[in-house]
Amino acid sequence: MSQFDFTLDFNLNEPSQNDEFPISPNRVARIRVSPQLAKQAVQLLLVSIAQYEQQLGPIPIGPDFADQSGIDEVIE
């Protein structure tokens, strides 16, 4: 373990010429942060999302998001 245990990759998904992989992700940025900063960022995002949804309504999440992401429980 290191002081920077969390890596955030930001990708730009573009159409690919390859039929096997129709979308080609290209990394735009990689940020390595501490567990504390990662947790703070998640908390800030949750607050911002709640405020957004309160003003504009729920943000829909595709039905196959949980399957594709490997997450067992999706926050609605």
Secondary structure as UniProt FT lines:
FT   STRAND          6..15
FT   STRAND          23..33
FT   HELIX           35..56
FT   TURN            63..64
FT   HELIX           65..69
//
